[in-house]
Amino acid sequence: MKTGAQLYTIKSYTQNVKDFACSMKKIAEMGYKTVQISAVGKDLKPEQIREICDANGLEIALTHSDPMILKHLLRSMISWDAAILDLE
């Protein structure tokens, strides 16, 4: 089992690239090694999220996606998660 930071708890600080990068740096400095991606800004691209987490030595262990998005946009969500989690 892996424990890590659940980003929903800091959602106010993950709404744009600058804040997300700053927050991931601080999370890594606290000693966390993994994160769950949740409630990040809609303008953040999955590739940006992955790059920032990688740069801070943070493994993305989970993602949290809205059930309605999954219902209606399953293909794009799989692509989004695949880009973040490197599932290819």
Secondary structure, DSSP 8 states (H G I E B T S, - for coil): ----EEGGGGGGG-SSHHHHHHHHHHHHHTT--EEEE-S--TT--HHHHHHHHHHTT-EEEEE---HHHHHH-HHHHHHHHHHHHT--
